[in-house]
Amino acid sequence: MPYLLIAPALIYLAMFFAYPMFQGLMLAIFDDDAALVLVDEPSLDGQEVERLTQGTRLNILGRQGNLLTDDSEGTELLTEQWFLVVGESAGGAEVSGWAPEARVRIRDEAADGTPLGGTIRPRLGAGSDEATPLLAEPNETSETVAELEQRAPVTIEEIAVLEVWFQVQASEDSSKVAGWAPSRFVEVFDDEETGRVDEGSVGEFTTGFITKMFNDSFFSDAWQTTLLLMLLILPLQFVLAMLMALVIDARLKLGSGFLYIFTLPMGMSDLAVGILFFSIFTGNGLLNSVLEAIGILDGPKTFLSADTIPWIIFAIVLAELWRATSIVMVIIVSGLQAIPRETLEAAELFGAGYWQRVRHIMLPLLLPSIQVALILRTILAFQVFAVVIALSGGDIVTVLANETYRQYFEFRNNNVASAYALFILLLSMASAFFYLRAVRAQTEVANT
């Protein structure tokens, strides 16, 4: 029965946590288009002869049409149309066979645009053969079954769509192994004799996306700023949260009013808080108005610009302190409520002062609550985003979460964005593990 009761929770975790996490991890370490498989014949059933990495330069050795049996699309997908035509030969006999679209001039179409009939195009150029061969199959290498004279009327009975396949060879490959590949994976240059692998047909595990993340020009600044914000915000936040919790726990007159005031920022979104503090630090904002009113400034000062990065950091820290300190305070207040009042009264009876009770009784008993608050707040510090965007635009001062968004939304690079997200996850897990070990050690010391 207990297992049946937790089954819905396990299913929920599997669907909305484990599976998305696995997909995100695969995006960061698996390249779906890593390599192009060359086969020994222009067919999906061909045997693999070589694999070329994406971007490899190619020599185009030949081309051939192959029947397109799926709805595949690609940036360089090239197709040909062939018609099964019926007409009269020069001798008056009815003949049929396949001819490429370039050899048939369409003169009759159905309402939906489907070709129904036409004439054979004349061949241009001196010495060109006036007859157009009809082939047994829609393939240039197929055998000829009949011929039609130029301008001969034909009826189109069937249409076949072929994808162009290229016979290619790596231009820098000393082994010179050649093979066939569909046009959807190959970009052909203007000379039609060279090209490159535009997309891969098979995936491989790779560290390339993680390497791109570390080599990203914004990574160093984002990582350092995120760490700096965490080091500035967390200590100040815990001191303020502890003081606020002690005020509420003291059960002062109108103490519930303090609770409502302290928890007010919890009802505001990150972006709303960022916009609020942006309005404070602008040229016509509250800060400039106050400083001008008391005579410290003669005119508006620009606080949020590329030349005043320390002020932007200060504004972000201030906004985060105002926004998220109440979260830590609620956790500490719940921990204080769990401390037996008899323990505190006994300590007071034996002459322990208020700050002695806070230091030697409350803080040791609050370690589990502090552990939870540290883990939660550190994870949120790694994910700070909206406040930074509102106060700096995301370019002057950037953080890891902002670079994740930039890679996903601006650069459309899901793999590098997933690498950033994976990096944030690893940092969060490492910090959580550290707090679990450190606070447990402190708890063991306190108990001894």
NORHU-V604199 format. One record per run of one state. SS is the DSSP state (2 for helix, 1 for strand, 0 for the rest). FROM is the first residue (numbers start at 1). TO is the last residue. If there is no record, write none. Layout:
BEGIN
[[SS;FROM;TO] [SS;FROM;TO]]
END
This chain:
BEGIN
[[0;1;1] [2;2;29] [1;30;39] [0;40;47] [1;48;53] [0;54;56] [1;57;67] [0;68;78] [1;79;88] [0;89;93] [1;94;100] [2;101;103] [1;104;109] [0;110;114] [1;115;120] [0;121;131] [1;132;135] [0;136;143] [1;144;148] [0;149;152] [1;153;170] [0;171;177] [1;178;182] [2;183;185] [1;186;188] [0;189;193] [1;194;197] [0;198;201] [1;202;205] [0;206;207] [2;208;215] [0;216;218] [2;219;249] [0;250;254] [2;255;267] [0;268;269] [2;270;281] [0;282;285] [2;286;293] [0;294;308] [2;309;337] [0;338;340] [2;341;349] [0;350;353] [2;354;365] [0;366;366] [2;367;382] [0;383;385] [2;386;392] [0;393;399] [2;400;410] [0;411;413] [2;414;447] [0;448;448]]
END
